């Protein structure tokens, strides 16, 4: 079994959504296999289905002065922040396919989220950062020790339509964490956020490029897929025409 992955670079949130929409539609029609889109966004706030506007602390005027967009979307979860230095992943997977751990006609959305968490835990481990799940708190967290509380390093929020997933995860690689002060991240008030950059040793500092490679590799391992890179969205959606 295989899955494609495509690096889109830094694109606007609207452009990322449109790319995701096209890939989801192609996956629903069976025109392509499972696909992982990896990208960055300029500063943007997104509000999931369970979000509360009160969890945005900055005023509309302040956000507008910084050029920060707000988008209400259909993923699960509360408000989150995307910005430069954060690796965003949109895994577009048919949960009815041949997936590890599937019991019955499809993999459950919660089991899918647990698999995404496992991918990100392994990515963090590649950089020497030990992370964990926390019951009832979706995402990936550093491990507490002594007086140091766990911190959130990756957020997850997905949507499922006709058995196909969209949206996904955001891993803080070299993110400017000061921007999280604009919101109550995921509605959680008693824990801070962190990044791979802050948690790694000085001799193992991450880059976006090696975080992307680690993510694609570990996605393939967890989902038991051979990962095949494509260069462009058109090559993914129209493989025959791309070689003419």
C-alpha positions as CSV (number, residue, x, y, z in Angstrom):
1,X,0.0,0.0,0.0
2,X,1.2,3.5,-0.7
3,X,0.3,7.1,0.2
4,X,1.4,10.3,-1.5
5,X,2.8,13.3,0.2
6,X,3.0,16.8,-1.1
7,X,4.9,19.9,0.3
8,X,3.0,23.0,-0.5
9,X,5.4,25.4,1.2
10,X,4.0,28.6,2.9
11,X,0.5,29.3,1.5
12,X,-2.5,31.4,2.6
13,X,-5.1,29.6,4.7
14,X,-7.6,30.0,1.9
15,X,-5.2,28.5,-0.6
16,X,-4.5,25.6,1.7
17,X,-8.2,24.9,2.2
18,X,-8.8,24.9,-1.6
19,X,-5.9,22.5,-2.2
20,X,-7.3,20.3,0.6
21,X,-10.9,20.5,-0.9
22,X,-9.6,19.3,-4.3
23,X,-7.7,16.4,-2.8
24,X,-10.6,15.3,-0.6
25,X,-12.9,15.3,-3.6
26,X,-10.5,13.2,-5.7
27,X,-10.1,10.8,-2.8
28,X,-13.8,10.4,-2.4
29,X,-14.1,9.6,-6.1
30,X,-11.3,7.0,-5.8
31,X,-9.1,8.9,-8.3
32,X,-6.1,9.0,-5.9
33,X,-4.9,7.2,-2.9
34,X,-4.5,8.5,0.7
35,X,-2.5,11.7,0.7
36,X,-0.6,13.8,3.2
37,X,-0.4,17.5,2.5
38,X,2.4,19.4,4.5
39,X,2.5,23.1,4.6
40,X,2.9,26.4,6.6
41,X,0.5,29.3,6.9
42,X,1.0,33.0,7.5
43,X,-0.5,34.0,10.9
44,X,-4.1,32.9,11.1
45,X,-6.6,31.9,13.7
46,X,-9.1,29.1,13.0
47,X,-12.2,28.3,15.0
48,X,-13.4,24.6,15.0
49,X,-16.9,23.4,15.6
50,X,-16.5,23.5,19.4
51,X,-14.9,26.9,19.5
52,X,-15.8,29.9,21.6
53,X,-15.2,33.4,20.4
54,X,-14.3,34.3,24.0
55,X,-11.1,32.2,23.6
56,X,-9.8,34.8,21.2
57,X,-8.1,37.3,23.5
58,X,-6.9,39.9,20.9
59,X,-9.3,42.4,19.6
60,X,-10.5,42.4,16.0
61,X,-8.7,45.7,15.5
62,X,-5.4,44.3,16.8
63,X,-5.6,41.2,14.6
64,X,-6.5,43.3,11.5
65,X,-3.5,45.6,12.2
66,X,-1.3,42.5,12.1
67,X,-2.9,41.1,9.0
68,X,-4.2,38.0,10.9
69,X,-7.2,36.3,9.4
70,X,-10.0,34.4,11.2
71,X,-11.6,31.3,9.7
72,X,-14.5,29.3,11.0
73,X,-14.1,25.8,9.8
74,X,-15.7,22.3,10.2
75,X,-12.9,20.5,12.0
76,X,-13.3,19.4,15.6
77,X,-11.8,21.3,18.5
78,X,-11.6,24.9,19.6
79,X,-9.6,27.9,18.5
80,X,-6.0,27.4,17.4
81,X,-3.2,29.4,15.8
82,X,-1.2,28.7,12.7
83,X,1.9,30.7,11.6
84,X,5.4,30.5,10.2
85,X,7.6,27.8,11.7
86,X,4.6,25.6,12.4
87,X,4.3,22.4,10.3
88,X,0.6,21.9,9.4
89,X,-0.4,18.5,8.1
90,X,-3.7,17.6,6.3
91,X,-3.9,13.8,6.1
92,X,-6.6,12.9,3.6
93,X,-7.3,9.3,4.4
94,X,-10.2,7.0,3.5
95,X,-11.1,5.3,6.8
96,X,-12.7,2.4,5.0
97,X,-9.3,1.4,3.5
98,X,-6.9,-1.2,4.6
99,X,-5.6,0.5,7.8
100,X,-3.9,-1.0,10.8
101,X,-6.1,-1.6,13.8
102,X,-9.3,-1.3,11.8
103,X,-12.2,-3.3,13.3
104,X,-15.3,-3.5,11.1
105,X,-16.0,-1.6,7.9
106,X,-14.0,1.5,8.8
107,X,-11.5,2.9,11.2
108,X,-13.1,5.1,13.9
109,X,-12.3,8.8,14.0
110,X,-10.9,8.6,17.5
111,X,-8.6,5.7,16.5
112,X,-7.5,7.8,13.5
113,X,-6.6,10.7,15.9
114,X,-4.7,8.3,18.1
115,X,-2.7,7.3,15.1
116,X,-1.9,10.9,14.2
117,X,-0.8,11.4,17.8
118,X,1.5,8.4,17.4
119,X,3.0,9.9,14.2
120,X,3.8,13.2,16.0
121,X,5.2,11.4,19.1
122,X,7.6,9.6,16.9
123,X,8.6,12.8,15.1
124,X,9.3,14.5,18.4
125,X,11.4,11.5,19.4
126,X,13.5,11.9,16.3
127,X,14.6,15.2,17.7
128,X,15.2,13.8,21.2
129,X,12.0,15.3,22.7
130,X,9.9,12.8,24.7
131,X,6.2,13.4,24.4
132,X,3.0,11.7,25.4
133,X,-0.8,11.7,25.1
134,X,-2.9,13.0,28.0
135,X,-6.4,11.5,28.5
136,X,-9.3,13.7,27.4
137,X,-6.8,16.3,25.9
138,X,-6.3,15.6,22.2
139,X,-2.8,16.4,20.9
140,X,0.8,15.7,21.9
141,X,2.4,17.0,25.1
142,X,5.8,17.1,26.6
143,X,6.4,14.9,29.7
144,X,6.2,16.7,33.0
145,X,9.1,16.4,35.5
146,X,9.6,17.8,38.9
147,X,8.0,21.2,39.0
148,X,7.7,21.4,35.2
149,X,4.3,20.8,33.9
150,X,3.6,19.2,30.5
151,X,3.3,21.6,27.6
152,X,1.4,21.2,24.3
153,X,3.6,20.8,21.3
154,X,1.1,19.7,18.7
155,X,-2.6,20.3,18.2
156,X,-5.0,18.0,16.3
157,X,-8.5,18.6,14.8
158,X,-10.1,16.5,12.1
159,X,-13.2,16.3,10.0
160,X,-14.7,13.2,8.4
161,X,-17.1,13.2,5.4
162,X,-18.2,10.1,3.5
163,X,-15.4,8.2,5.3
164,X,-12.6,10.6,4.2
165,X,-10.7,12.7,6.6
166,X,-9.6,16.3,6.3
167,X,-7.9,19.0,8.4
168,X,-5.4,17.4,10.7
169,X,-2.5,18.6,12.9
170,X,-0.2,21.5,13.7
171,X,3.3,20.8,15.1
172,X,5.3,23.7,16.5
173,X,8.7,23.4,15.0
174,X,10.3,26.9,15.2
175,X,7.0,28.8,15.9
176,X,7.1,32.2,17.5
177,X,5.1,31.2,20.6
178,X,4.4,34.8,21.6
179,X,1.6,34.7,19.0
180,X,-0.3,32.2,21.0
181,X,-1.0,35.0,23.5
182,X,-3.7,36.1,21.1
183,X,-5.8,33.1,22.1
184,X,-6.6,30.5,24.7
185,X,-5.1,27.6,22.7
186,X,-7.7,24.9,22.2
187,X,-9.6,26.4,25.1
188,X,-7.0,25.1,27.6
189,X,-6.2,27.7,30.3
190,X,-3.9,25.7,32.6
191,X,-1.1,24.6,30.3
192,X,1.4,26.4,28.1
193,X,2.5,25.6,24.5
194,X,6.0,24.8,23.4
195,X,8.0,24.0,20.3
196,X,10.6,21.5,19.1
197,X,13.1,24.4,18.9
198,X,12.7,25.1,22.7
199,X,12.7,21.5,23.8
200,X,15.6,20.1,21.8
201,X,19.3,20.2,22.7
202,X,21.3,23.0,21.0
203,X,23.1,20.4,18.8
204,X,19.8,18.9,17.5
205,X,17.9,22.1,16.5
206,X,15.1,21.3,14.1
207,X,14.5,22.8,10.7
208,X,11.2,22.8,8.8
209,X,12.8,20.6,6.1
210,X,13.9,17.8,8.5
211,X,10.6,18.0,10.4
212,X,8.8,17.5,7.1
213,X,10.9,14.4,6.2
214,X,10.5,13.0,9.7
215,X,6.7,13.5,9.6
216,X,6.3,11.8,6.2
217,X,8.5,8.9,7.2
218,X,6.7,8.3,10.5
219,X,3.3,8.7,8.8
220,X,4.3,5.9,6.5
221,X,5.4,3.7,9.4
222,X,2.3,4.3,11.6
223,X,-0.2,3.9,8.7
224,X,1.8,1.1,7.0
225,X,2.1,3.0,3.8
226,X,5.0,3.5,1.4
227,X,5.3,7.3,1.1
228,X,5.6,8.6,-2.5
229,X,6.5,12.3,-2.9
230,X,4.8,14.4,-5.7
231,X,6.0,17.8,-6.7
232,X,2.8,19.6,-7.5
233,X,-0.9,19.5,-6.8
234,X,-1.5,19.0,-10.6
235,X,0.8,16.0,-10.6
236,X,-1.1,14.5,-7.7
237,X,-4.5,15.0,-9.2
238,X,-3.6,14.4,-12.9
239,X,-0.7,11.9,-12.8
240,X,-1.1,10.9,-16.5
241,X,-1.1,14.4,-17.9
242,X,1.9,15.5,-15.8
243,X,4.2,13.2,-17.8
244,X,3.0,14.2,-21.3
